[in-house]
Amino acid sequence: MMRLHNLRPRPGSRHRVKRLGCGESSGHGKTSGKGHKGQKARSGGSIRLGFEGGQMPLIRRLPKRGFNNAAFHKQYAIVNLDDLNEFKTGTVVNEQLLRESKLVRGHFAGIKILGDGEVKHGLKIEIDRISAVAREKIEKAGGTIALRDGRVQKQTVSHEAPNLAGQEAPREANTKNRSKRKGPAKRKSRAKKKTSRES
């Protein structure tokens, strides 16, 4: 019978610890596998990945062009329609329920439902993104979809003047007064007076 005191590791899964610096006859004595001198033989002499001894590294020698969207890319947790068949009719499927049922886990920007499979009954789904095929299948089965998008749509501001009854039409701007510029005209007249006095 298998008991706790009878448990043994699988043969070959455990190895003897390699002992270093135990004399030259041990096979790992003297320099202990680090060779003779040099940066790698010193304590704390590890070299970071990509370091090429001080010369221009390969990652900086390669040309880089274009825009990379990796820093701004949003990761969504994917749920297919087949995964939703375990819920009963009329169940509200949201992030909390999906986490409790272990269908999604970890950190993500939102949940997206894809149309792989078929839905057997109607569900009330509250998610962030959904494909067109999945939306069509869910609505066909009698379910409803509510997108919990936190973004607010910008209201378009119309620059046209509203036609409201009972209000007077806006007065036309006096273009004659605007066309006259008093500043430059005065300067020219003063300059003419100065020249006439000097002569």
PEZI-V605152 format. One line per field, one symbol per residue. ss: DSSP state (H for helix, E for strand, - for the rest). phi: phi as a letter, one per 20 degrees, with the letter a starting at -180 (. if undefined). A space follows every 10 residues. Layout:
BEGIN
ss = ???
phi = ???
END
This chain:
BEGIN
ss = ---HHH---- ---------- ---HHH---- --------HH H--------- -------HHH H--------H HH---EEEEE HHHHHH---- -EE-HHHHHH ---------E EEEE------ ---EEEE-EE -HHHHHHHHH ---EEEE--- ---------- ---------- ----HHHHH- -HHHHHHHHH HHHHHHHH-
phi = .fcffefcff gnedcfffed mdnfffncel elndmdlnff eefmefdffn fcmofffffe effccnddef fdfdedfece fffeffeefn feecffffff emecbndbfr dcddeeocee bfcddccecb ffffffffff eneccceeee fdffeeeeef ffedfndfff fffffffffe dfffffffff fffffffff
END
